[in-house]
């Protein structure tokens, strides 16, 4: 299954007061990091941000819990802008085929697809590394790590806009 989503607004503030300007996104989209992540489909995500929290001391690499905890449900295939009036960054999301995963992951993928097929416009929250200035503006994006499904998105308006392909 492939989806188009509104990832985040490049003009509005996130709930935490931070902003990600269009110029920073444009520069990142042309970076070696994004070119590699796009080619390797390695901007992964799962259900909620639960796997991004490392406060329990578990010794795994940053963002690796999405792999360890059987929570890899999708990846970001592409990032783009539509038109100037829209003010959002969009993404194409590939939801993985459940028949290629362990039972725990497969059940999460099936649940996700069922929600989407029933018209639920699930929001996402972007996971990124960036250099932020004192006003919480992302001046340089280092990496889009992925995005996670959440009912508490960082940016208002973040949601699935349409199903592009259904398997």
ABEGO torsion letter per residue (X at the ends): XBBBBBABBAABBBAAGBBBBAAAAAAAAABAAAAAAAAAGABBBBBEAAAABAAAGBBBBBGAAAAAAGABABBBABBBBBBAAAGBBBBBBBBBBAAABBAAAAAAAAAAAAAAAAGBBBBBBBBBBBBBBAAGBBABBABBAEBBBBABBABBGBBBABBABBX
